[in-house]
């Protein structure tokens, strides 16, 4: 199993959650108050660095749908059993956009284990490879 660094950030201004793929620890040290950024500022910073910014579970209660011009992708499956993620609505919405679609387990309890993710034909060994696979859409969505 390869473990890759990634983050989920809740922006204070919207109280919505975003996944960042490609990030490194230096970026986090340089941006200690990243949760205070606007979505536009976060997107521009991620774009400049070559990271991907994905809106997490966009149809949970109290989540604001992100303007499409400030995200690279949409999490269309979330395996967390504690939350009402409305995955069907997220998938329908995601397919109506030209954005990258992702799937995650959002592992909080044992029941959440391995509920989501992506399936690739190659083993992903580093975060840059994951970003490239996502950008090229060279994967399938896993959704239990």
Residue pairs with C-beta under 8 A, 6 or more apart in sequence:
2 123
2 124
2 125
2 126
4 124
4 126
4 127
4 130
5 23
5 24
5 25
5 127
6 19
6 20
6 21
6 23
6 127
7 19
7 20
7 23
7 28
8 17
8 18
8 19
8 20
8 56
9 17
9 18
9 19
9 20
9 34
9 35
9 42
10 16
10 17
10 18
10 35
11 17
11 18
11 35
11 36
11 37
11 38
11 39
11 42
12 35
12 36
13 36
13 38
13 39
14 39
14 64
15 62
15 63
15 64
16 39
16 55
16 56
16 58
16 63
16 64
16 66
17 55
17 56
17 57
17 63
18 39
18 42
18 53
18 54
18 55
18 56
18 66
18 71
19 53
19 54
19 55
19 56
19 75
19 102
19 104
20 46
20 51
20 52
20 53
20 54
21 51
21 52
21 54
21 127
21 130
21 131
21 134
22 46
22 49
22 50
22 51
22 52
22 127
22 128
22 130
22 131
23 46
23 49
23 51
23 127
24 127
27 49
27 51
28 34
31 37
31 45
34 42
37 45
39 66
39 67
39 70
39 71
40 70
42 53
42 70
43 53
43 70
43 71
46 52
46 53
46 72
47 53
47 72
50 131
51 131
52 72
52 73
52 100
52 131
52 134
52 135
53 70
53 71
53 72
53 73
54 71
54 72
54 73
54 74
54 75
54 100
54 102
55 65
55 66
55 71
55 73
55 74
55 75
56 75
56 78
56 104
56 106
57 63
57 75
57 78
57 80
57 83
57 85
57 90
57 106
58 65
58 66
58 74
58 75
58 90
58 93
59 85
59 86
59 89
59 90
59 93
60 83
60 84
60 85
60 86
61 84
65 93
68 97
68 99
71 99
72 99
72 100
73 99
73 100
73 101
73 102
73 134
74 90
74 93
74 94
74 97
74 99
74 100
74 101
74 102
75 90
75 101
75 102
75 103
75 104
76 87
76 90
76 91
76 93
76 94
76 95
76 101
76 102
76 103
76 141
76 143
77 85
77 87
77 90
77 91
77 102
77 103
77 104
77 116
77 141
77 142
77 143
78 85
78 87
78 90
78 103
78 104
78 105
78 106
78 116
79 103
79 104
79 105
79 106
79 107
79 112
79 114
79 115
79 116
79 143
79 144
80 105
80 106
80 107
80 108
80 112
80 115
81 108
81 109
81 111
81 112
81 115
82 108
82 109
82 112
83 106
85 106
87 143
91 101
91 143
94 101
95 101
100 134
100 135
100 137
101 141
102 118
102 134
102 141
103 116
103 117
103 118
103 141
103 142
103 143
104 116
104 117
105 112
105 113
105 114
105 115
105 116
105 117
106 112
106 116
107 113
114 144
115 143
115 144
116 141
116 142
116 143
116 144
117 142
118 133
118 134
118 139
118 140
118 141
118 142
119 139
119 140
119 141
119 142
120 133
120 138
120 139
120 140
121 138
122 129
122 133
124 130
124 133
133 139
